[in-house]
Amino acid sequence: MNYAPETENFFKKVYAVAALIPYGRVTSYGAIAKYLGAARSSRMVGWAMNGASNHPEVPAHRVVNRV
């Protein structure tokens, strides 16, 4: 998929945060959005996690809809 540059940049930030989640722990889309200072963008975090299959280094299975 092709997204606007600002969206791709946001996705990269989401992937960087997801990579920080330690083994055995989970977080939510909303928590990542708040961490990035975009508290109302949890749905966009979900879209980023949906596209994480193209990035095997991102542990997308540790990010859930709600905790």
Kinemage of the C-alpha trace (Angstrom):
@kinemage 1
@onewidth
@group {chain A} dominant
@subgroup {mainchain}
@vectorlist {calphas} color= white
{ca met a 1} P 0.000 0.000 0.000
{ca asn a 2} L 1.082 3.537 -0.635
{ca tyr a 3} L 0.349 6.091 2.047
{ca ala a 4} L 1.071 9.782 2.336
{ca pro a 5} L 4.602 10.545 3.656
{ca glu a 6} L 3.303 11.772 7.019
{ca thr a 7} L 1.344 8.539 7.437
{ca glu a 8} L 4.373 6.406 6.591
{ca asn a 9} L 6.391 8.393 9.129
{ca phe a 10} L 3.713 7.745 11.774
{ca phe a 11} L 3.771 4.036 10.927
{ca lys a 12} L 7.562 3.974 11.397
{ca lys a 13} L 7.121 5.569 14.827
{ca val a 14} L 4.487 2.965 15.714
{ca tyr a 15} L 6.804 0.139 14.626
{ca ala a 16} L 9.649 1.600 16.700
{ca val a 17} L 7.426 1.702 19.807
{ca ala a 18} L 6.114 -1.825 19.180
{ca ala a 19} L 9.698 -3.073 18.969
{ca leu a 20} L 10.215 -1.865 22.567
{ca ile a 21} L 7.503 -4.140 24.002
{ca pro a 22} L 9.261 -6.826 26.051
{ca tyr a 23} L 8.657 -10.547 25.743
{ca gly a 24} L 5.578 -11.624 27.710
{ca arg a 25} L 3.953 -8.190 27.736
{ca val a 26} L 1.257 -6.591 25.597
{ca thr a 27} L -0.032 -3.095 25.017
{ca ser a 28} L -2.961 -1.539 23.210
{ca tyr a 29} L -3.399 0.606 20.120
{ca gly a 30} L -4.555 3.455 22.355
{ca ala a 31} L -1.530 3.233 24.642
{ca ile a 32} L 0.838 3.491 21.675
{ca ala a 33} L -1.136 6.423 20.265
{ca lys a 34} L -0.939 8.248 23.618
{ca tyr a 35} L 2.783 7.508 23.882
{ca leu a 36} L 3.302 9.115 20.476
{ca gly a 37} L 1.284 12.188 21.481
{ca ala a 38} L -1.585 11.357 19.154
{ca ala a 39} L -4.126 10.052 21.645
{ca arg a 40} L -6.981 10.090 19.135
{ca ser a 41} L -5.096 8.030 16.554
{ca ser a 42} L -5.520 4.541 17.986
{ca arg a 43} L -7.290 3.402 14.817
{ca met a 44} L -4.298 4.519 12.762
{ca val a 45} L -2.060 2.443 15.062
{ca gly a 46} L -4.314 -0.497 14.238
{ca trp a 47} L -3.813 0.141 10.534
{ca ala a 48} L -0.063 0.241 11.102
{ca met a 49} L -0.174 -3.093 12.928
{ca asn a 50} L -2.218 -4.539 10.076
{ca gly a 51} L 0.618 -3.622 7.720
{ca ala a 52} L 3.322 -4.939 10.033
{ca ser a 53} L 3.428 -8.261 8.207
{ca asn a 54} L 5.847 -6.544 5.809
{ca his a 55} L 8.155 -5.846 8.780
{ca pro a 56} L 9.120 -9.134 10.471
{ca glu a 57} L 11.127 -7.312 13.157
{ca val a 58} L 7.922 -5.761 14.544
{ca pro a 59} L 6.233 -7.912 17.220
{ca ala a 60} L 2.719 -6.936 16.140
{ca his a 61} L 1.237 -9.874 18.071
{ca arg a 62} L 2.035 -7.939 21.279
{ca val a 63} L -0.292 -5.077 20.341
{ca val a 64} L -3.987 -5.665 20.960
{ca asn a 65} L -7.150 -3.663 20.489
{ca arg a 66} L -7.837 -3.258 24.208
{ca val a 67} L -6.106 -4.352 27.380
